[in-house]
């Protein structure tokens, strides 16, 4: 080997080891940073014009990656975020069935009302019992109203969170566009883009928390991002994600859809609905879970009005009319076995039973609440003080089977008490199931992230060992340069 080639080898080795030292230092510094992937220097043998090995060439910096594990992490993160959003909402809905607040659940209030009616029936001339029955009836109606209000608050909060999620998605897509441009241009020019790739992976991971995504890698490090339903979120540029929030909710309100690149992906008008991510969970909570529970409350209210309805005592064939419990559509009784949306927030105690509103407590016992001036609905025309038949009838009505709308997701053939209890079980069962799902998904996300980190992460001990090897190689190259320098000095001396 000629002295010039030896010098070239030594110099290239020094340059390569300096680059390797710099990369190892980056690895050690970034070891604790989330999403950082281990970097390594790509080296190859350099050759002289004569074809002789002439040292080392630095071909760039690469990073460790595992696309399969990373895709799995994106998917599991999206699923977990969706489930967590639904669980949070179910936790709030469960406030209506846990008797720890100021208001007891509708099911518990029904039991309280039945007991009060039984006590009143045992002493139908007792004014205290009548007042207690009126108060438990008011508590029953108020429980339905407050539960309905909470459900709509849950829906309104979910809608507001959807707006926040859409805002975050657009912000992340903007960052993705910037990073992707840096990566593509840097790859084309041969620059080190490994840190930008790490940052882009973190942006995509954050994006997957908000909305389910799939990715497609293209030439020059370019990436295309789709929703999990196939709508383009990003291709060279970020696509528009829009949502018009609805600030006030009642049982009849239908929330707006989220639009991605002109295509509805969540909400009632979704053409290509997403199936994971926080946005999906919030939409599911707003449009399905909370709506189902609201419908169940509405059916309890309808069953209550139906159970306490007054029938024509003259056998004249007049239709039943709303009795102790009434609504804005009175005196008619809501259609049987048919959901009346929003009834839980509309139901009230008939003012004709309340002395404070010009009514009479006796009408709970005697009937005639639908119209005090119409004798056809008077169950006790003789005004007998010991009359208890009507009260006993009302007690039995709470246990009697009736037909509910099957669309609400509960047994359509049940007693009012049984149906209300089933609604409680529906909420608690849903919360229990979702809690289990979230816990399982959390383990999946954690283990996937751990496996990915083990694959592409930095091991400090290995980096320190590598640094020692680099130092030894650097020292060897330095000694070679020293030897070449000494030989050149000897040659110059001999030439003199």
MOVEN-V753101 format. One record per helix or strand of 3 or more residues. SS is the DSSP state (H for helix, E for strand). FROM is the first residue (numbers start at 1). LEN is the number of residues. If there is no record, write none. Layout:
SS;FROM;LEN  SS;FROM;LEN
//
This chain:
H;3;28  E;39;9  E;53;11  H;67;30  H;106;17  H;127;63  H;194;17  E;213;5  H;219;3  E;223;5  E;232;4  E;258;3  E;263;4  H;278;30  H;343;3  H;351;3  H;355;3  H;362;5  H;375;3  H;389;11  E;401;3  H;406;3  E;413;3  H;416;41  H;460;36
//
